[in-house]
Amino acid sequence: MPRKFKRLLILSLGILFIVVGIIGLALPFLQGILFIAIGSILLSLYSAKFRAWAESHTRKFPKLHALVVKTESWISKLVGEV
């Protein structure tokens, strides 16, 4: 897959997951926080600024930070170079 297409796909999916997550915060049958977390991780793969923001905000909670780093590396392996 071309690199440009991957970046566009990850950006689109990240925004879609965040929008669904925001909707899910109001609806009782959707897990909004889960969708927002997935969207945030996808956006952190796309944008270095977003990755730095996420890292600075998760450093306060070591277990959460370790989970975010582990998940980012897993998604990077799954998707490949972005």
Secondary structure by P-SEA (a helix, b strand, c coil): ccaaaaaaaaaaaaaaaaaaaaaaaaccccaaaaaaaaaaaaaaaccaaaaaaaaaaacccaaaaaaaaaaaaaaaaaaccc
